[in-house]
Amino acid sequence: MARESVYDPPATAQPAARHGGVRPAPEAIARPAGPAAAVVLAAGLASFALGLLSVLTAANETVSEALTLSDRVGDLSGLTTAAAAVFFTAWAVLGIAWRRSDPPLLRVAAVAGVLVSLGLLGTFPPFFRLIGG
């Protein structure tokens, strides 16, 4: 008597159908990619906001003072708080808007990549010192 492996079921075995023998359509099983695209784009927007605010604080003392939430930390406290606020706001808005849709993930990832690159450039000290003077 041969032992059957649990990990290698026979090829003729098919999962039991639900709902009286009717299988659900593939589009009923697949989840939309909108929520994932929303968090990727929100991360790109937050990175860009951090870079932009870094440049603005280097260029303008008024912006630096406005973003100083803690004197011990300086304007970095406001920079990170604002970037986090941008992330969570964008994630919530885009998540609601795209909760049942399938935006083109490659295009969303490309836009997010450009935004992250610009954000990193804005936080690079030689760059924001060049802009800020």
C-alpha positions as CSV (number, residue, x, y, z in Angstrom):
1,M,0.0,0.0,0.0
2,A,1.5,3.3,-1.1
3,R,1.5,6.3,1.2
4,E,0.0,9.4,-0.2
5,S,1.8,12.6,0.5
6,V,-0.2,15.5,2.0
7,Y,2.0,17.9,0.1
8,D,1.4,16.3,-3.3
9,P,-2.4,15.8,-3.8
10,P,-3.6,13.8,-6.8
11,A,-4.0,15.8,-10.0
12,T,-7.7,14.9,-10.1
13,A,-8.5,16.5,-6.8
14,Q,-10.1,19.9,-7.0
15,P,-11.2,22.1,-4.2
16,A,-14.9,21.8,-3.3
17,A,-17.1,24.4,-4.9
18,R,-19.1,26.8,-2.6
19,H,-22.6,28.0,-2.9
20,G,-24.3,25.0,-4.3
21,G,-21.6,24.0,-6.8
22,V,-21.1,27.4,-8.4
23,R,-17.6,28.7,-8.5
24,P,-17.0,32.5,-7.9
25,A,-15.7,34.5,-10.9
26,P,-12.0,35.3,-10.8
27,E,-12.7,39.0,-10.5
28,A,-14.8,38.3,-7.4
29,I,-11.8,36.7,-5.7
30,A,-9.1,39.2,-6.8
31,R,-8.5,42.1,-4.5
32,P,-8.1,45.6,-6.0
33,A,-4.6,47.1,-6.0
34,G,-5.8,50.6,-5.1
35,P,-5.0,50.5,-1.4
36,A,-1.4,49.3,-2.1
37,A,-0.9,52.0,-4.7
38,A,-2.3,54.5,-2.2
39,V,0.4,53.8,0.4
40,V,3.2,53.8,-2.2
41,L,2.2,57.2,-3.6
42,A,1.6,58.5,-0.1
43,A,5.2,57.6,0.8
44,G,6.5,59.4,-2.3
45,L,4.5,62.5,-1.5
46,A,5.7,62.5,2.1
47,S,9.3,62.1,0.9
48,F,8.9,65.0,-1.5
49,A,7.3,67.1,1.3
50,L,10.3,66.4,3.6
51,G,12.7,67.5,0.9
52,L,10.8,70.6,-0.1
53,L,10.4,71.7,3.5
54,S,14.1,71.1,4.1
55,V,14.9,73.5,1.2
56,L,12.4,76.0,2.5
57,T,13.8,76.0,6.0
58,A,17.3,76.6,4.6
59,A,16.1,79.4,2.4
60,N,13.8,81.2,4.8
61,E,14.3,81.9,8.5
62,T,10.5,82.5,8.9
63,V,9.7,79.0,7.7
64,S,12.4,77.5,9.9
65,E,10.9,79.3,13.0
66,A,7.4,78.2,12.1
67,L,8.5,74.6,11.9
68,T,10.4,74.7,15.2
69,L,8.1,72.7,17.5
70,S,10.8,72.0,20.0
71,D,13.7,74.3,20.8
72,R,15.9,71.4,21.7
73,V,15.4,69.7,18.3
74,G,14.9,72.8,16.1
75,D,13.1,72.9,12.8
76,L,13.7,69.2,12.3
77,S,10.8,68.5,14.7
78,G,8.4,70.3,12.5
79,L,9.9,68.9,9.3
80,T,9.3,65.3,10.4
81,T,5.9,66.1,11.8
82,A,4.7,67.8,8.6
83,A,6.1,64.9,6.5
84,A,4.2,62.4,8.7
85,A,1.0,64.4,8.4
86,V,1.4,64.5,4.6
87,F,1.9,60.7,4.5
88,F,-1.1,59.9,6.7
89,T,-3.4,62.4,5.0
90,A,-2.4,61.3,1.5
91,W,-2.8,57.6,2.5
92,A,-6.3,58.2,3.9
93,V,-7.5,60.3,0.9
94,L,-6.0,58.0,-1.8
95,G,-7.0,54.9,0.1
96,I,-10.6,56.0,0.2
97,A,-10.5,57.2,-3.5
98,W,-8.8,54.0,-4.8
99,R,-10.3,51.4,-2.4
100,R,-12.1,49.5,-5.2
101,S,-10.0,50.5,-8.2
102,D,-6.9,49.2,-9.9
103,P,-4.6,52.1,-10.8
104,P,-1.7,51.2,-13.0
105,L,0.9,50.1,-10.4
106,L,3.9,50.6,-12.6
107,R,3.0,54.2,-13.3
108,V,2.2,54.9,-9.6
109,A,5.5,53.3,-8.6
110,A,7.4,55.4,-11.2
111,V,5.8,58.6,-9.9
112,A,6.5,57.6,-6.3
113,G,10.2,56.9,-7.3
114,V,10.5,60.3,-8.8
115,L,9.0,61.9,-5.7
116,V,11.3,60.0,-3.4
117,S,14.3,61.0,-5.5
118,L,13.4,64.6,-5.4
119,G,12.8,64.4,-1.7
120,L,16.2,62.8,-1.1
121,L,17.8,65.6,-3.2
122,G,16.1,68.2,-1.1
123,T,17.5,66.7,2.1
124,F,21.0,66.6,0.7
125,P,22.9,69.4,2.6
126,P,25.0,70.7,-0.3
127,F,21.8,71.1,-2.3
128,F,19.6,72.9,0.2
129,R,22.6,75.1,1.2
130,L,23.1,76.0,-2.4
131,I,19.4,77.0,-2.7
132,G,19.2,78.5,0.8
133,G,22.3,80.6,0.5
